[in-house]
Amino acid sequence: MIRELKVSAPGRICLFGEHQDYLNLPVITAAINLRIGIHGKKRNDNLFVFSFPDIQEKDQFEIKYPIPYKKERDYLRSAVNVLQRQGIRIPCGYDCSVHGEIPINSGTSSSSALIVAWIKFLLTISRDKRKEDAIEIARLANQAEVIEFNEPGGMMDHYATSVGGVLFIDFKNHGSVSKLSSNICPFVLGDSLEPKDTKGILERVKGGIFNILKKLSKENSVIDIRNLEFSEVESQMDQFSEDQIQLLRGALKNRNLTLTAYQRFKDSTIDSKTLGEMLSECQTILRNDLKISTPKIDRMIDAGIGAGATGGKINGSGGGGCMFVCAPKNQEKIAAAIENEGGKAHIINIDQGVRLDQVVEEKTKC
């Protein structure tokens, strides 16, 4: 029986491919060294008791099936329900303290990191072999966070926080994951402290692109956005508004830039200058075509570049949240410039995925 254990998972940034996963298009993402950790001590009953000192909250529930949900997106309970449906027997309860460094509701995957760490925790105390399988942990976390609550998100965040490093994820093949070189310079992450409008952004961008593709498919055979060139459908664009046309253009430019970046990573030709320039090119697409950036985030990116960064972009679904810049040197100066624009800055590096930080065994049973 495990008497005490600590598990942690990283946040993530999306280098290239924002708003691409739900189109079954590839993304390039990276785990970062801002982490969330769960420290658990075994109880002699069937209660999970949680403290969240960072946000001064508490929670608890009994291990049974099914565990009823008490709030919207009740991830701690949903993870236990998902695992129990898989036939996993959770042996007893634990007192758990949850502490995080990842900005909350800011596009750096704090919720996905929490649920990935929690799945790893539960599999470990249950002695289930899947505790060592990062891909399976990501899949289970996606079930507990997205599928269980019929949410619109994809699996990018779960792969990033579970597997770690820099990843190329191709969503056409049910999430084919390839590790890329993690030997890239530090970044400076800036939290704008503006809350994200994830639901509104997804309704506009995702809904808008899907509507365009649906209309085009009625007039053509099958529209495959993985291979579509704008010139092939340009003659049919008069039925769409300028904003809709920009959404489609942006999605295709975003796709092409992600594939170019992937090739650069594979060829080992992506130095800090090139990476920064490509991040800024991506930001132009996200700001002008998808319109997911904000004036404050634009100013924070410009301030970081003015202080020595080679380029940067918004991070996450948009409408607020975080940005980051590529910072091969002068990270402290760049961080100060971002904070002068009203953000909260973090100097970050690429990190490993979910991990078991401590485990203490005991011989007695619950």
N, C-alpha and C positions, 0 to 999 in steps of 0.2 A: 504494500500500500504506500502511496506517496503522501508523506506528511506535509511537505511544503514545496512549492515550486514558483518560479518566475518565468514568464513568457513575454516576449515583446515583438512588435511588428513595426515596420517603417511607414512613414508617409510616402507620397510619390509626387513627382512632377511629370507632366506630359511634354516631352520634347517636341514631337511632331504628331499631327493627326487628331487634334481636338475636333470633336463632333464627327468622327469617322467610324467609330466602332459599331454604332447602330446601323450604319450603311454596309456593314460587312467589309469595310475597308481597313487596311492595316494602320497601326499606330506604332510610335516609338516612345516608350515610357521609361522612367527610372525611379528606383527607390532612393530615398534620401535619409540622412542621419538625424532626422527628427522622428522620434518613436513614441509609441504608446505601450505601456507595460501593465501586466496583470500579475500581482503578487498574491498567491493563495495559500492559506493554512487550513488543513483538514479539520472538519468538525466531526462530531460523533452523532450526527443526525442527517436528515435529507434536505437541509436548507442551504441554499446559496445566499450569502449575505454580502452585499457590495457597499463599499464606500468610494466616493469620487471626490477626493479632497480639493481637486482643482476647481470644481464647480459647486462644491459644498452640497452634494446630493447623496442620498442613500437609496438602496433598493434591496429587496429580498424576495425569494420565491422558493417553493418546495419542489423537489424533483418528483414529477408525476407525468402522466401522459393522458391527454394533451395539457400543456400548461397554457391557461388562458392569457391573452394579451391585455395589458393594462393601459397601453398608450399606442399612438401611431408609431410605426417603425420600432417595435419592441424587440431589438436585436438580440439581447441577452437571452430572452425566453425563446425566441424563434430558433436560435442555434441549437438549443437543447431539444426542441421539438423535431428539427430536421434530423439530428443525429439519432434520436430515438426511433424515428421512422426507418432509419438504416439498420436497426437492430442493435445499436450500441447501448450497452448497459453502463450507466454512470454510477459509480460505486457508492458515493456519499457526497455530502455537501462540503463547502469550503467557505471560509471568510476571505473575501477578495478585496484588495485595494487596487484601484485603477488610476494610474497617473500618466499624463500625456504631455508631449512637447509639441505636437502637431497643431497648427492653428485650426480651430473648429469652424465648420461651415465656410471654408475658404478655398475649396478646390484642391486641397492636398490630401484628400482621402482619409480623414480622421475616422470616419465611421467604418470604412472598409478595413482599416488597420485594426480597429478595435475588434471587429468580428472575426478577422483572420487570426488575431492573437487568441481570442476566446475559443475558436474552433481547435486551435493547436493545444490549448489548455485542456479542453474537454477530451480530446483524443488521447492526450498523454495520461491523464488520470484514469482513463478507461482502458489503457494498455492496448489501444487499437493500432494496428500496423500502419494505418493511413497517416499517423502522426508524422511520419518521415517523408510523406509524398506532398511536396509543395503544390503541385498541379491539382491534386485531389482536394487539398485544403482550400485552394482558391475556388474550386467548383462548389464545395459545400458552403463556403462563405457566400457565394453568389446566390445559392438557393435560399439561404437564411436572410439575406439582406434585400435581394431584388425579387426573386420569384415568389417568396412567401407573402410579400406585401404588394405584388403586382406593380412594382415600380418600373420606370422606363429605362433604367440604366443598363449598361453592358457589363462585361467582365474585366475590362482593362484594369480597374483599380485593384481587384482581387488578385489577378496575376502579378501585378507590380509589387504589392505589399507582401505576398506570399513567397514568390520566387526570388525577388530582389535583383539588384544590379540594373543594367540597361537592357531592355527587352524590345525586340521587334515582334509584334503580335499580329498574325494574319487571321482575321475573324471569318474569312470564307471557309476555312477548314476547321470549324468548331474551336477556333482559338489555338492555332499552331504557334508555339512560343520558341523564339530563337534568342539566345544570349548574345549580346554585342559587347564590344570592348567597353570596360568601365574606366579606362584610363583617360578621362577627360577632366578639364579643370574644375575648380570649385565654382559654385553659383552663389548669388545672393538672392534669397527669396524675400519678397516684400508683401506683407499682409496689408491690404488697403484699409482694413477694418470696415469695409462696406459689405453688408451681408449679400450673399449671392441670391439671384432670382433663378434658381435652377429650373423650377417647374415652368416658369414663364418663358425662359430662354429655350427650353426643349420643345415646348409647344410651338414656338415661332419657327425655330430653325429645323428641328427634326420634322415637325408636322409640315412645314413649308416644303422641304425637299421631297418628302414622301408624296405629297400632293402633286408636285411637278412630275415626278417619275411615274406616278399612276396615270396622269393624263397623257404623258408621252407614250406610255406603253399601250394605251388604247389605240393610238394612231400608228404605231409601229408594231413590229413583232414583239420582241422582248428587249427592254432597255436594261443593259448590264452596265451599271455605273462604274464597275472596275475597269471597263475598256472604253467607255463612252468618251468621245471628243466633242467639245461644244459645237464645232463646225457641222457635225452630223445632224444637229437638231436646231441650229440657229434659225432656219427658215420658219420654224414653228413657234418662235418665241413671242410673236405678236399677241398671243392669247394670254400672256403672263404680264404681271406688273414689273416695273423696274426692280423692285425689292426682290421679287421671286427670281428674276433673272440673275441678280447678284448672288443669291443663295446658291444657285446651281453652279455659276462660274466659280464661286468661292470653294464649293465642295470639290470641284475638279482640280482647281489649282492646289488646294490643300493635299489632295491625293497625290498629285505629281511631285510636290515638294517632299512629302514623306518618303516616297519611293527613291527620290534622288538622295535624300539624307541616308537612307538605308544602304544604298550602294556606296556612299562615301564611308560609312562605318565599315562595311565589308572590305573595302579597298584600303582601309587605314589612311584615308586622305582627309580626315575631318579634324583639323587642328582648331585651336580656340578662336582664331580669327574667322575661319570658315563657319564654324558652328554658330558663333554670334551673329554673323551676317544672315545665315539661314533662319535663325530664330526671329530676327527682325523682319525678314521676308514673310515668315509665318504670321507675325503680329499684324502686318499690313493686311493680309487676307482676313484675319479674324476681326480686325477693326473695321475695315472698309466694306467687305463683302458679307460676312456673317453678322457684323455689328454686335459683337458680344463684349467688347471692351468698354471701359468707362473713361471719362476725362481724367479722373484722378489716377487711374492705373496708367494711362498714357503718359501723364506727367512723371510718375514714378519710374517708368521705363526710361524716359528721356533723361531724367536726373541721373540714373545709374550709368547710362551710356556717356553722359557728360563727365562723369567722375572716373571713367576709364574702362567700363564694361564694353565688350565687343558686340553686344546685341542682346535682345531679350524679347519676352512675350508674356501675354496673360496666361494664367494657368487654370485649367478647369473649365467648367461649362460656361462661365462668364457672368456678366452683369454685376460684378463685384468680386470679392475674394482676393486671390493672390496673383502676383506676377513674379517673374524671376529674370535675372540677367546672367550672362556668362562672364565670369570674373577671374581671369587668369592671374591678376595681381591687384593690389590696392583694394582688397575686399573691405577693409574697415572704412576706407574713404567712400567707397560705393554704398556701403550700408548706411553711413551717415547722410549721404545725399538723398537716399530713398526716404529716410526718416524725416528729413527736412521737408518732404512733400506730404507728411502726415501719415506715413506707413510705419509698420513695425518690421524691422529687418532681421533676417537670420542668415548667417553664413553657413552654407550647406555643402555636403559632399555626397557622392554616390555611396549607398550602403547595401548590406546584405538583406535578405528577406526575413520572414518570421523565424524566430529562433527560441530555443529553450535556454534561458540564462542561468537557471539554478534548479536543481531537483534534490530533495532530501527524502530518502526512503525510510520507512519504518516497517516493522514486522507484524505489528498488531493489526487486526481487522476492525472495520467499522462495526 
